[in-house]
Amino acid sequence: MLRNLTRMPSDLSSDSRRQLLNAVTDLFLLDQEPSDASKEHYGEIAVTSLSHLGDEDRKGYADRVAAMPTLPHNVAVTLGGDSNAEVARLVLTLSPVLTDGDLAAIAVSQTQQHLAAIAERARLSESVTDILVERGDRTVLTTVSANEGAVFSDHGFDRLLERGNGDAAIAGNLARRSDLAPKRAERVLRIVEQLADGAASASSDSSQSLARQARQQRLEVKLLLSDLAAKVREVDDVLTMLADEDRAYHLAQVLSQVADITPEQALRVLMQRDASGIAVTCRSLGVGLTAFRAILQLRARRLYFSPRDVDDDVDAYAKLDLATAERTLRFLKLKTKIA
């Protein structure tokens, strides 16, 4: 049927094409695993129809199919590259079909509104963030600096600091990120402190407050680590406190110290979507269910997991064998040393 529909009459009205596209989309969505041929035929129909639709109709269609994992690639690219940013927005933000190459091509050629939509994606590779920080305006830079799923190359991070120089919002976003390696974190905090020290207007209050908070928290983490080493505090209590306060980076610092892994490893297992890494790390340390649940709830806030996901991961953690967890962690440490 889809094959036959690719030969549409050229004199169809815009309204007729919209109705036909909606009907064919309903049919296409019934198949959760469409064949390559079905996707190809549907893609031809959609792309042909889109060129004859007005902005509102294209936007309505784009919003409907934006998150579809089975959306044909040519349709996703057509919608994401639409000159009207409102049509492209949700596709650029949500589509799992668009590749890094697609996003990079769109980011190079389209408007700041397109870039802002890309900056909101749940995951962004270095190749894409390099373009965003090079071309983006303040809105784009502010958005991508706050995006925990955005990965920055060394060059991209340097450019972000350079282009965001003097901007308290961008510096504050970076200071709150949970994935900063120690050297990057130190650079950001120095910038925040400089902004606070050099600010003279009332608008600098947030920068001053953030700098004070950053200094206090760094000192607090040092004291917490000293208390753990001296066995004055329990690991569970410290992890629970940091998780409840949504301090992912500091929590990773503590995990790094007590589990004898690198800060980068600790951040990776804490914030990756698969909970197996953080489960293995915590089980090997003897972390209890209450503290582990607090850590999962921090992850849920950052990664937009549901309460059901947390419950499932806690149940799996309760069944995780200690010997298996310790063996797995030893393997990860050995693998890092060899690398």
Buried (B, 14 or more C-beta within 10 A) or exposed (E): EBEEBBEBEEEBEEEBBBEBBBEBBEBBBEEEEBEEEBBBBBBBBBBBBBEBBEEEBBBBBBBEBBBBEBBBBBBBBBBBBBEBBBBBBBBBBBBBBBEEEBBBBBBEEBBBBBBBBBBBBBEBBBBBBBBBBBBBEEEBBBBBBBBBBBBBBEEBBBBBBEBBEEBBBBBBBBBBBBBBBEEBBEBBBEBBBBBBEEBEEEEBEBBBEBBEEBBEBBEBBEEBBEBBEEEEBBBBBBBBBBBEEBBBBBBBBBBBBBBEBBBBBBBBBBBEEEBBBBBBBBBBBEBBEEBBBBBBBBBBEBBEBEEEBBEBBBEEBEEBEEEEBBEBBEEBBEEEEEE
